[in-house]
């Protein structure tokens, strides 16, 4: 954005000296009116330039440091991650609102960056807002800005994130934590692209693409009255669901190589060999923290490794039950799901259902049950007892 400098008003124009020389005739009156109009136009131009300079100064602090591929990217060749990449490629070049869902650590911010980089708005800013990190009393000011004196402590006018994102993209992370009182205001921006700064009656218009993300089940939040249904459907024009790492284990070797290369750049330490037993342990782990946890584990292991060979050691947060073989892990997963289903009376919907307790969507739980061969049988819990027997047999080997 180039902003030309406008010189200050000439002293004689501001003081009205020229007007005085024009006399009192009709010609002089017309000249004075013309000069007053010119002076008013110059003042408006100076005010607009001051506003643009403030936006530019604030905007410079929100431009992305890198693009996907220049340090961090979505890695994987499995079917689930390829479907995510395909959906990004389809919707990226449009201005459609996107809702990204997925567990913590799956890469929602990377998907948002990829959407921005593949859009016509890539030369304009990508403004990130973490709705969970802002106090409820401050989030309205952060999003929409405020005027000087709008509230105690508002010592100057503040440009909000939506205004900074004008012409670009705004990424609303953790949208499920947005306070209920602000949801109608966000809905209005989605519908009209209009808002007012706090303390101002002037309506601001913005041209912005909205990308939102959450690790919560917004559908459940709508059912419980914690999230507006109309806002949910406005955000969910084009949903992208990122699979957890445990559902794409075939990508783990490729991700390990990616994180080893990243650690080499960050730490200056070359580790190229991953022993088979280490690889097997990494592939068997359930990764509740998903790709982020895997990256942290590899970086920790690289620090502890010598002579170019990855030494897993004892990663923080792991326990003995999580470093078991793949087959035993499936048995533990099967037994855990059985126990939760029993406690919930095999309910997959409604308050306190099994999917909710497991932190899964009902469709994901059904798919997991089918994969593990879990089905409700009349007259008892033979499959659960069978799982216990298998685990007991393995423990005694």
N, C-alpha and C positions, 0 to 999 in steps of 0.2 A: 504494500500500500504506500503510494507516494503522496505526500501532503505538501503542497507548495506553501511557502511562507507569505503571509499577507502583512505588509508594513502597517505600522500604526497610523491612525487617522491624522492627516495633516493638522497642525495646530490651528491654522487659520480656519479650517473647515469646522473643527470642533468648537472653536470659539465664536464662529459665526461672523468672522471679519469680512469674508467674501460677501455674505448676505448684506452686511452693512454698506458695502460699496455699491450694491446693486440699486440702491435708491428705493423710493416708495411707489413707483409707477407699476403699471400692470406687468411690465417685463421683469421688474425687480421682484415682485411677489411670486411670479412663476418660477424665477430662478431660485428663490429661497425654498419653495416647495420641492423643486427638483433636487436641491442640495440636501434637504432633510431626508428625502427618500433614499438618496444615495448613501447618506450617513447611516440610516437604519439598515440598509442592505449590507453595508460593510460590517456593522456590528453583528448582524446575524451570521455573516460568513466567518467572522472571527470566533464566534461562539461554536459554530459547527466544527471549525478546525480544532478548537480546544477539545471538543468532545471526541473527535477522531484520534487526536494525539493520545488522549487518555485510554481509548480503546486499544490503540496500537501498543502502548506501553504495557497494558495488562495482558494483551494477547500474546506478546512475546514470551511471557512466562508460562504459556499453556501449549505452545507448539510441541508436537511429539519430538523426542530426541532421535528416534529412529523409525524405520518402517519395518513391517514384518519381513524377515529374511536378513536384516542387518543386525543380527544378534539373537533374536528370539522369533520363533515361528512355530506353526502347527506342524508337528512331525508325526508321521504314521502312514502305513499302507493298508491298514485293516479296513474292512467294509464300513464299520461305524464312523471312523474319522474321515474316510473318503466321502461319505454321505454329507458330513458337515461341510467339507471343502466344496462339494458340488453345490450345496445350498448357498454358500457364500458367493460363489461365482455367478449364480443365477440372480441374486437379489442385490449384490454389491453395486452394480452400475445404476441402480434406480434410487429414488428418494423415499422408498417405502420404509415405514417404521418397523424396526426389528426388535423382538424380545428374545434374548439369549438366556437359556436356563441350563443348569448343571450344578453338580456338587462343588464344594470349595476345592480350589486347586486344579480344576479341569481346563482352565485356559479361556475364561469368558472375555477377559480384556484383550487377549490376542485375537479372538474372533472379531471384537469391535474394531480393533486396529486394522484387521484385514478388510472389513467392510468399508472402512474409511479410505484405505489405500486403493481399493478397486472402484471407487466412486468418482464422479466428475468433481467432487468437492475436495479432492485430495490436496489441492494447493491452498486450501483454506484450513483454519485450525480445527483440531479435534480436541474438544474441551471435555475433560473428565471430571465427574462429580461422584463422590462416594456418599450416598445418602445415609449410610449407617455411621459414618465418621463425623457427621455434623450434628451439633446440638439442635434440638427441635426449635429452639428460640432463634437460631441463626440461619437455618436452612432456607427460609423464604428470602432473606437478604442475599444469601449466596446465589440463589437461583435467579432472582428477579432484580436485585439491586435495591438501593434506597437513596433518598435525597438527604441533603444536609439538614440535620435537626429533626429527622423523621422519628427518632427515638433517642433515649438517653445513650450517649456514646457515639452517635452518628455525627462526627465532627466534619465530615466532608461527604460529597456525593460518591456513591460506589456503583460501578457498573457490574451488573449481575452476569452469571455464566451464560444465560441464554443470549444476552446482548453481545457478549464476547464471541459466541458461536455463530453470529449472524453470517450467513453465506457458507457456513461449514457444518460440522457435525457435533452434537453433544451426546456424551455417553453417560447415562445415569446408572451407575453401578449400585447394587443392593437396593433396587427400587422397591422391594417388598418391605423395607424399613421406612418408607416415606410416611410421615405422620398423617393421620386421617384428615386433619384440618387443611393440609396442603394439597390433597388429592384433587379436589374440585378445581383448584387453580392450575394444576398441571394438565388436567383434562381440557381446560379452556385453551391452553397453549397448543395442545395437540389438535384441537378442532379448528381454531382460528388463527394460530400463530400470533396471538396478541396477549399483552399483559401490561400491568402498571408497576412501576417501581414503588416501593413502600414510601408513603408520604407524598406521592404525586398523583394527580388526576389525569395526566397525559398518557394516552395509550401508546405503547411501543409495539411496533410490528417487526417481526424477525423472519428471515428465510433460513430455516435450520432443519437438518435431518436429525431425528431422534432415534437413538439406539439405547435400549435398556437391558439390564441383566439382573438376575437374582438366583440365589441357591435355595429359595423357598418355593413351596407349592402354592402359587398364587390362586389356583383354582380352589384349593382348600381354604385359603384366606378369604376368598370371596364368599364361600359357603358359610364361614364363621362370622361374616360381617366385619372383618378387619381390613378389607380392601374393596374398593368400589368396583362393581361389575362392569360399569360402562368404561372406566379407566382401563381395566384389565383387557377388555376387547379392543380398545383403541391402541394399546401397546402391542397386543398379540396379532398384529396384521400379518406378520411373517415370522413364525417362531423357529428358532434354531436350538435344538437340544444337544448338548455336548455329552457324550457317554462317559461314565467313570472309567478309570484306567483298568479296573478289574474286569470290565466287559470288553476290553481290547488288549488282552495280554500279549498277543502276537506282536504288538508294537513296542514292547518293553526292550528287546535287544537294540532296536533302532534308536530308541530314546536314550538308552545308556550310552551309545556311541556319540550321540548328539551332546549329551551332558559332559562326557569326557572331553570332547573338543572345546566346549565352553569353559570347562575348568582349566584346560591348558591355557586358554587366552587370559583367564582371570588370575590364575595362580602361578602361571609359568612352569607348570609341572606336567611332564609327559607321562601318561599312563595309557598303554595301548592294549594290554592283555587282560581279559576277564576270564578267570578260571571257571571251568564248567560247574563246580559246586556253588560258586558265587552267583553265576548266572541263574542256576536253578533256584536258589534261595530268593533272588530278586523277582523271578517270574512267579514264584509261589506266594509271595506276600500279597495281602489283600489291598494295600495302599488306600487307606481311608482318606489320606490327604492328596491322593491322586498324583498328577504329574508334578505338582509342586513338591510333594513329599519325596518323590523319586529323585528330582533334581537336587534337593538338599542332601539326601542320603548319598548320592554319588559324589557330591562336592566334599562331604565329610570323609568319605572313604578315600578319595584322592589325597586329601591332606595326610591321612594315616598310612598311605601306601608307599612302598619303596621299590626301586628297581623296575619300574614300569609295569608292575602287576597290581591289579586292583585287589585290595584287601578290605573285605566288608567290615570286619571287626564286630562291634555290637552297637548297631545304629540306635540312637536315642528314640524311645517310643516303641521299640520292638519288644516282644516277649517271646518266650519259647514256643508258645502255641502258634505264633505267626510265621515261624521259620520251619514249617513242616512241608513235606512233599505235596505236589499238586493234587494227588488223589486223596490224601488225608485232608487237605484243605477243603475239597469238595464235600467230604463227609462231615466236617465240622460245620460248614455252611448249611448243609442239608439239615443237620440236627438242630442248629440254631433257629432256622426258619420253622421247623416242626414245633419247637417249643413255643415260639411266639404265636403261631397259628392256634395251638392248643389253648393258650391263655386267652386269646381273642375269640374263641369259638369259631375259628375258621372264617371270620368276617373280613372281607377285603374292601368294604365300603362302610361309611358311617363313622360316628365318633368312636375313637379308640380302636380302629381297625388295625389289622396286622401290618398292612402296607405303611400306615402312618407311624407305627411303633418302630418299624425297620428303617424309616426314613426313605422309603421308595414310593414311586407312583404305583397304583394298582396294576397298570399294564406291565410295568417292569417286574413286579413281584410275580405275576402270572407267568411271564416269560422265564423267570428264574426257576419257578416251581416246575415248569415243563422240562427245562434243561436238566434239573436234578432228579427228575422222576418222582416228584412229590404230588400225591393226590390223596384226597380224603377217602378213607375206606371205612365201610360199615363195621362197627363192633370192636373198635380198639385202636391201638397205636403201634401195630406191628412194624411199620417202616421206621418209626423212631427208635424202637428197641433194637432193630437191625442195625441202625447207625451206631448205637452205643456198643453193640457187640463188635462191630468192625473196628471202632476206635480202641476198644479194650484189647483186641487181638494185636493191633499195631503197637500199642504201648508195651506189650510183653515180648515183642520180637527182639 
